[in-house]
Amino acid sequence: ARVAMAASGRVNIGILGTATIARKLVAAMNRTETAVPVAIASRSLSKAQAFAKDFNIPCAYGSYEELLKDPRVEAVYIPLPTAMHKEWTVKAAEAKKHVLCEKPLATSVEEARAMVAACETHGVLLMDGVMWVHHLRTNMVKEEVTRLGGAVALQVNFSWPGHLDVSNIRLQPENEPFGALGDLGWYPVRASLFAMNFELPERVMGVARRDAKMNNAIVHFTGVMFFRGGRVASFDSGFDVGIRQWFEIGCPEGSVRVPDFVVPYATDSRNYFERVEYSDTLDFTVQAKLDSITKTVKVPACVQEERMMEEFCHGCLAMQKGQTQKAQEYASNTVATQRVIDALFKSATREGAIVNVVMEQIYPFTHQKK
């Protein structure tokens, strides 16, 4: 199978679970040249069969173990609850399958490291399912930030209403212990690390609002990250307010603002979310230091769901050739995000007390170190 993958330039993907987000990603796979969904598994065979029928997937399994034994499957996508990510990522790695895992990656940085170590040991890729980082716009934003002297202050807001239902898995602490911090806050934390060139903050503080009517889950989270040299990033995320998904990066020579960084408000995103009154633009704005006029930066048409799948497949193919640079980058970035999420969560359990973030080399591919 691995020889076939390298020869064809395509990757056969199995999906572990029939979550709503999986429907979005499989639709994206079907529009790429590289990702081929070949199998779907659910603990309910009838659910797997219905999903397979909807997306013309040739094989449906009634257990995750069966899918991992399928020799045609070269990589897996894991949209399971966070509490199940470590178990099935490790099992997939042991079966020599590359892994695209939904965020948050794990329930702790220790789990995240164990997942990375398993994938490293078995020579497979591990990438988290953060789509916006793969958008063409993202590198364009970074170029503007660099031109303006680098990030000094960052504000991020991401809220997504409609999940306030006790039966929603996001509000079941045994499955999703971080609640809104993990489901939504993962994006602002990743945006903050992205803006700061993936340097870890020195200290963080966080405040959570839990809802007793919603299994006492975290429904709203506000966090602050303090970086070396006085740089700072703050964010606000919640299930309990209307949709917001913007960030603004303040730099010495100006600022950059993106109004829709998580799910672009654009019609070329294939209706992967049902939208309401979204503008048809992927543009972002740049404002110079002392100028009241903003510059709008035009972004080429891009569907981030498809680009993420293509980049995942390119990473799998690179691993087959012994090229681990992308694997190191993906693993390092997701472990860094998990570390900050853990520290913010710890701060919230201490009523907002400042928590120090251990500064260390976070590249997990230990054998690569000199």
C-alpha positions in Angstrom: 0.0 0.0 0.0 2.8 2.4 0.9 4.6 1.8 -2.5 1.2 2.5 -4.2 0.8 5.7 -2.2 4.2 7.1 -3.2 3.7 6.0 -6.9 0.2 7.4 -7.3 0.6 10.7 -5.3 -2.7 9.9 -3.6 -3.5 8.8 -0.1 -6.2 6.3 0.9 -7.9 7.6 4.0 -10.2 5.9 6.6 -12.5 7.9 8.8 -12.9 6.9 12.5 -16.4 8.1 13.4 -19.4 9.8 11.8 -19.4 13.1 13.5 -20.8 16.2 11.7 -17.3 17.6 11.1 -16.4 14.4 9.3 -19.1 15.1 6.7 -17.4 18.4 6.0 -13.9 16.9 5.7 -15.0 14.0 3.5 -16.8 16.4 1.2 -13.5 18.3 1.0 -11.5 15.1 0.4 -13.7 14.2 -2.6 -12.8 17.6 -4.2 -9.0 17.1 -3.9 -6.5 15.3 -6.2 -4.7 13.6 -3.4 -7.1 12.5 -0.6 -9.2 9.4 -1.3 -11.8 8.3 1.4 -11.8 4.5 1.1 -13.4 3.4 4.5 -15.6 4.7 7.3 -16.0 3.2 10.7 -18.5 3.7 13.5 -19.4 1.7 16.5 -22.8 1.5 14.8 -22.5 -0.4 11.5 -25.7 1.1 10.2 -24.4 4.6 10.8 -21.2 3.8 9.0 -23.1 2.3 6.1 -25.4 5.4 5.8 -22.3 7.7 5.8 -20.6 5.5 3.2 -23.7 5.7 1.0 -23.9 9.5 1.3 -20.3 10.0 0.2 -19.7 7.0 -2.1 -17.2 5.4 0.3 -16.5 1.8 -0.8 -16.2 0.2 2.7 -18.1 0.6 6.0 -17.0 -1.0 9.3 -18.8 -1.5 12.6 -15.7 -1.0 14.6 -12.6 1.2 14.5 -10.3 -1.8 15.0 -11.6 -3.4 11.7 -10.8 -0.2 9.8 -7.2 -0.1 11.2 -6.7 -3.7 10.0 -7.6 -2.7 6.4 -4.4 -2.8 4.3 -5.9 -0.3 1.8 -6.1 2.4 4.4 -2.9 4.4 4.5 -4.0 7.3 6.8 -6.9 8.0 9.2 -8.9 11.1 10.1 -10.0 11.1 13.7 -13.1 13.3 14.6 -13.8 11.4 17.8 -14.3 13.1 21.2 -11.0 14.5 22.7 -10.9 11.9 25.5 -10.6 9.2 22.8 -7.9 10.9 20.7 -4.8 9.4 22.4 -6.1 5.8 22.3 -7.0 5.8 18.6 -4.0 7.9 17.5 -1.6 5.5 19.2 -3.5 2.5 17.7 -3.4 4.1 14.3 0.3 4.7 14.5 0.9 1.1 15.6 -1.0 0.1 12.5 1.3 2.3 10.4 -1.4 4.7 9.5 -0.8 8.5 9.2 -3.1 10.5 11.4 -5.1 13.7 11.0 -6.7 14.3 14.4 -9.4 16.9 15.3 -8.6 19.5 17.9 -8.1 19.9 20.7 -5.4 17.2 20.2 -5.6 15.7 23.7 -6.8 16.1 27.2 -3.2 17.1 28.4 0.2 17.9 27.1 1.4 14.6 28.4 -1.1 12.8 26.2 -0.2 15.0 23.3 3.5 14.0 23.7 2.6 10.3 23.9 0.7 10.6 20.6 3.6 12.4 18.9 6.0 9.8 20.3 3.9 6.9 18.9 3.7 8.5 15.5 7.5 9.2 15.5 8.3 5.6 16.6 6.2 4.1 13.7 7.2 6.6 11.1 3.9 8.3 10.5 2.6 11.8 10.3 0.5 13.5 13.0 -1.4 16.7 12.2 -4.2 18.5 14.0 -7.3 19.6 12.1 -6.9 23.3 12.3 -8.0 24.5 8.8 -7.3 28.2 8.8 -3.5 27.8 9.1 -3.6 26.2 5.6 -5.4 29.0 3.9 -3.4 31.0 1.4 -4.4 34.1 3.4 -2.4 33.0 6.4 1.0 33.4 4.9 0.0 36.7 3.4 -1.0 37.9 6.9 2.4 36.8 8.2 4.2 38.7 5.4 2.4 41.9 6.3 3.0 41.4 10.1 6.8 41.0 9.3 6.8 44.0 7.1 5.2 46.1 9.9 7.9 45.0 12.4 6.4 41.9 14.0 3.6 41.3 16.5 3.6 43.2 19.7 -0.1 43.0 20.8 -2.7 40.6 19.6 -6.5 40.5 20.3 -8.6 37.5 19.1 -12.2 36.7 19.5 -13.9 33.4 18.5 -17.4 32.5 19.6 -19.8 30.1 18.0 -23.3 30.0 19.4 -25.8 27.1 19.1 -24.0 24.5 21.2 -25.7 25.2 24.5 -27.5 21.9 24.8 -26.7 19.4 27.6 -26.6 16.6 25.1 -23.9 18.3 23.0 -20.6 16.5 23.4 -18.8 19.8 23.8 -20.6 20.2 27.1 -19.7 16.8 28.4 -16.6 17.3 30.6 -15.9 13.5 30.6 -15.5 13.7 26.8 -14.4 17.3 26.3 -12.8 18.4 29.6 -11.8 21.9 28.2 -15.3 22.8 27.0 -15.2 26.2 25.1 -11.5 26.6 25.8 -10.7 23.4 23.8 -13.4 23.6 21.1 -13.1 27.3 20.5 -10.0 28.6 22.4 -7.7 26.3 20.5 -8.0 28.7 17.5 -7.1 31.9 19.3 -4.2 30.2 21.1 -2.9 28.9 17.7 -3.4 32.4 16.2 -1.4 33.9 19.0 1.4 31.4 18.7 1.4 31.9 14.9 1.7 35.7 15.3 4.6 35.2 17.8 6.4 32.8 15.5 5.5 29.9 17.7 7.5 31.2 20.7 5.8 30.0 23.9 4.4 32.6 26.2 6.2 33.0 29.5 3.1 33.3 31.6 -0.7 33.0 31.1 -3.9 33.7 33.0 -7.4 32.5 32.2 -10.9 32.8 33.6 -13.7 30.3 32.8 -17.4 30.5 33.2 -19.0 27.2 33.8 -22.8 26.6 33.5 -24.4 24.4 36.2 -27.3 23.7 33.8 -24.8 22.4 31.1 -23.1 19.7 33.1 -20.9 22.4 34.7 -19.0 22.6 31.5 -16.9 25.6 30.5 -19.2 27.7 28.2 -17.0 30.9 28.1 -13.3 31.4 28.4 -11.1 34.6 28.5 -7.3 34.3 28.4 -4.2 36.4 28.3 -0.7 35.2 27.2 2.4 37.2 28.2 5.4 36.8 25.9 9.0 37.7 26.3 9.7 41.4 25.9 6.3 42.6 27.1 4.4 41.3 24.1 0.9 40.2 24.9 -2.0 38.3 23.3 -5.6 38.2 24.7 -8.6 36.3 23.6 -12.3 35.6 24.3 -14.2 32.5 23.3 -17.7 31.3 24.1 -20.7 29.3 23.2 -23.0 31.9 24.8 -22.5 34.9 22.5 -23.1 35.6 18.8 -20.5 34.6 16.2 -17.2 36.5 16.3 -14.1 35.2 14.7 -11.7 38.1 14.1 -8.1 38.9 15.1 -6.1 42.0 15.1 -2.3 42.0 15.3 -0.7 45.2 16.5 2.8 45.9 15.2 5.3 48.8 15.6 4.5 50.1 12.2 0.8 49.4 11.9 -1.8 46.7 12.4 -3.4 43.8 10.5 -7.0 42.8 11.0 -8.7 39.6 9.7 -12.5 39.6 10.2 -13.2 35.9 9.7 -10.0 33.9 10.4 -11.6 30.5 11.4 -14.3 30.0 8.8 -13.9 32.5 5.9 -17.1 34.4 5.1 -16.9 33.4 1.4 -19.1 31.6 -1.0 -16.2 29.6 -2.5 -16.0 27.6 0.7 -18.5 25.1 -0.8 -21.1 25.6 1.9 -19.2 23.4 4.3 -21.0 25.3 7.0 -24.6 26.5 6.5 -24.1 30.3 6.4 -26.2 33.3 7.2 -25.6 36.7 5.5 -21.8 36.3 5.1 -19.9 38.7 2.9 -18.3 37.4 -0.2 -14.7 38.3 0.6 -11.5 36.7 1.9 -9.7 40.1 2.1 -8.0 41.5 5.2 -7.0 45.0 6.1 -3.7 46.7 7.0 -3.4 50.1 8.6 -0.1 52.0 8.7 1.3 53.5 11.8 -0.2 57.1 11.6 -2.5 56.6 8.7 -6.3 56.7 9.0 -6.7 55.0 5.6 -6.7 51.2 5.6 -5.3 49.1 2.8 -7.3 46.1 1.8 -5.2 43.0 0.8 -6.8 40.9 -1.9 -6.5 37.1 -1.3 -6.8 34.5 -4.1 -9.7 32.1 -4.1 -9.0 29.3 -1.7 -10.9 26.6 0.1 -9.1 25.9 3.3 -10.8 22.5 4.0 -9.4 21.2 0.7 -6.0 22.8 1.2 -5.7 21.2 4.6 -6.4 17.8 3.1 -3.9 18.4 0.3 -1.2 19.5 2.7 -1.9 16.5 5.0 -1.5 14.2 2.0 1.7 15.9 0.9 3.0 15.5 4.4 2.2 11.7 4.3 4.0 11.4 1.0 7.0 13.3 2.3 7.2 10.9 5.3 7.3 8.0 2.8 10.5 9.5 1.4 12.0 10.0 4.8 11.4 13.7 4.8 10.3 14.6 8.4 10.5 18.5 8.3 6.8 19.0 8.0 6.1 16.3 10.5 8.3 18.1 13.0 6.6 21.4 12.3 3.1 20.0 12.7 3.9 18.1 15.8 5.8 21.0 17.4 2.9 23.5 16.7 0.2 21.2 18.1 2.2 20.3 21.2 2.9 24.1 21.8 -0.9 24.8 21.5 -1.7 22.0 23.9 0.9 23.3 26.4 -0.7 26.7 26.4 -4.2 25.3 26.6 -3.2 23.3 29.7 -1.6 26.3 31.4 -4.7 28.4 30.7 -7.0 25.7 32.1 -4.8 25.4 35.2 -5.0 29.2 35.7 -8.8 29.1 35.5 -8.9 26.4 38.2 -7.0 28.8 40.4 -9.5 31.6 39.8 -7.3 33.4 37.3 -3.9 33.1 39.0 -0.9 33.6 36.7 0.6 30.3 35.6 4.2 30.0 34.4 4.7 28.1 31.1 7.8 25.9 31.1 10.1 27.1 28.4 11.8 24.2 26.6 12.6 22.8 23.2 9.3 21.5 22.0 10.3 19.7 18.9 9.2 16.2 19.8 11.3 14.4 17.2 14.1 13.6 19.7 16.3 11.7 17.4 16.6 14.7 15.2 18.3 16.8 18.0 22.0 17.4 17.7 
